[in-house]
Amino acid sequence: MSRLPRLAVSGYPHHVILRGNNKGNIFFQTADYERMLDLLQLHSKLCSVNIHAYVLMTNHLHLLCTPQKDGGLSQMMQSVGRTYVRAINRAHSRTGTLFEGRFRSSLIQTERYLLTCMAYIDLNPVRAGMVAQAKDYTWSSHAFYVGARTDKLITSHPLYWELGNTPFAREASYAEMVDAGVSVNQQSALTRSVLTGWALGEDQFMAQLQQKTVRRVTKSKAGRPEKPSTE
């Protein structure tokens, strides 16, 4: 069975994950994390992709981003991936592949899942047992959103601005939301969608999204289609 083309529609947020080959590390020292952030900043601008959130883990990374033009997301990830692998191989005297094939992504419904996905991304290091709180992890966008540092990579989504009328109010509201955590059902839905590539959202959203792409946005039901009733 041929592989479906990637589901990517400009103007919608996409949850992206890029993993190390055989669960191996993709970051080995501080300079590697910094190099990845520099590349994302450069190529997101060149490819017209707004990055709203990120986390760089030892053996994978997550992004939440909105491509502003068709093909922009794939162009950005391919450019970043090629350049990063060459730099890492050179810096660490290694050869061969670094990533587990192509990146995975899913398109998510903005109103229902965007802020939840941001919290999900921030909480990756907490779930992994690397830190006690999201604010304790260096290589994520969480510090930017709670007012602890600036971050030229980030383009805040309008939904974040709706969290409060002042920077302090937005930062406090967002920190409270992340501290409250993500439910098991939401976590499972976000993980499943990004690993399978199917869009995530309510039925009405899915129907509207399907009008914008020839690629299926949801998985077909298993089995033969039902015969029409003769009654």
N, C-alpha and C positions, 0 to 999 in steps of 0.2 A: 504494500500500500504506500502510495506516494505521500510525502510529508506535506501538510497544509502550509501555505504561505503564512508568514507572521501576521497576526492581527495588529495593525497599527493605523490609527486614524488621527490626523493632525487636529489639535485643539482639545484633545481629551487627555487626562492624566493616565500615565502608564507606570505600573510597578515593575521594576526590572531587577533581575538577579544574575550575577555572573560568578561562577564557582570555579574553584581550582580543580585541575585534573586529578581524578581519584581522591578527591577530598584533600588534596595537598595544599600547602600554603601558597598564597599569591603575594604576601607581604612578608619580608624577612627582617627589615629594620626600619627605623623612623624615616629615612630618606625615601623608602619605597612608598609609604603612605603619602608623603608630601608630593612625590612625583605623580601619583595617580590623581590627586586633587588638582594639581596644575594642569594635567592633561584634560581632565573633565571640564575645567574652567575654559580652557582654550577651545576645545572642540565643541562644547555646548554652544558657544557663541558662533563659531563658524558654521555650525549645522542648524542653528535656530532652534535649540531645545532649551526650555526653561527647567532647571533642576530645582525642585522644591525641598527635597530631603535626601539624605544619604547616610549610610553607615559603612565603614570599611572594617570588616572582620578579618581575622587572620587568614582564612581560606576562602572567603567569598565577600561580595559586596552587594548592597541593595541601593537602588535609586528610586525616587519618585519624581517623575518628570513629565512635562507636556511638550511634545514636538509641535512647532509652529508651522511646519511645512511637511508635506508627504515625503517619506523616506528619510527625514531628518534623524530619527532615532537610530535607525540601522547605520546610517552614515557616521554618526557620532560614536557609537559603540565599536564599529569596525576600526575607525581611525584610532581611537583610544587603545583598543586591544592590541593592534599591530605595533604601535609605537611603544606601549608599555612592555610588551614581551621582549622586544629587541633590547630595550634599556635594561630590563632585569637580567636577561641572559648575559649581557655584556658586564653588568655590575657584579654579578655573582658567579661569573665563569661557568655558566651552565648552557645547555643546548636543549632543543626540543620544545614541545608544547608546554604551556603553563595553565591554560584554561580548559574547562570541560566543554569542548565544542562551542557552539554559538550561545549567546546570552539568551535567557528566558525572560518573557515579559507577559503581562496581562493588562488589558485596558479596564479601568475601574470607573464606576459611577461617582461623579464628583461629590454630590451632596451627601451621599450615603457612606462613602468609604474613604474620601481623601484624608481627612484629619485622623481617622482611625489608622490608615496606612502609615501616616507620619509617626504616630505613637508606636505602632508595630515595629517600624524601622528603628526608632530610638531605643526600644526595649530589647533589641537583639542581644546586646552585650549582657544585659541583666539575665535574660533567659539562658544564656550560655554560661552563667556563673562567673563572668569576667569582672563584673563590678556589682556593687549593691544597688546603685541607682543610676539612671540614665545620665545624670549630670556628671558622673564620675568618669565617663568614657570620653577620651580625647577625639577619636576619629569618627565623629558623627556631627550632624547639623543641629543636634539638640541644644548645644550651648548658644548658638545663634538665636534660637527661638525663645530662650529664656533670658536673653539679654546679657549673657556672660561674655560674648565676643562678637566681633564682626565676621562676616564670611562672604567674600566676593563671589563665591560659587553659587550662592542661593538666590533664587527669585521667589519671594514669598507669594503664595497663592492668595487670591482675594478672600477665600474662606478663612484664612488665618487672620486677615485684617478685620473680619467680622467678630472676632473673639473679644474685642474691646475698643473703646474710643481713644485710648492712649497707649503708647508703647508699654508702659508698666502694666496696664490692665490686660493687654494681650499676652504679655509674657507670663503673668501670674495665672491667667486662665489656661494657657497652654501647659504650663508646668503642672497644674492641678489635674488636667486631663491625662497627661502621661503618668503621673503618680497613681491615678485611679486604675491604670492598666487597660489591657485589651481582653475582652472575654474569650473563652476557649473557642466558642463558635466563630467569632470574628477572626481569630488567629488562624483557625483551620481553613476558613474560607479564603483568606488572603494567601496563605501558603499554597493551598490546592490550585488556586487560579493562576498564580505566577509559575508554578511548575508544569501545569498542563497547557497554558496559553489561552484558555477560554476567558472571555470577558466576565466581569463580576458586577452585578447590579440587579435591580428589580425588573420585573417582567416588562413594564412599560418602557423603561430605559433600554432594555435589550431589543425590543421591537423597533424603537426609534434608531438605535445604533445600526441594526441590520439594514436599514434603508441607505446607509452611508458606505457600505462595503459589500463586495460580492463574496467575500470570505465569510463562512459561517461564524457566528459569534458565540454560539452555545453548542455543546456536544449533542449529537443526534441521539435519540432514544434507541436502545438496543432492540433487536428483533424486527420482524416484518411489520410494515405499516398495516394498520387495521383496515379491513374491508368496509366500504360504506354500508350503512344499514339499509335493508330493503323494506323495512316496516314503514 
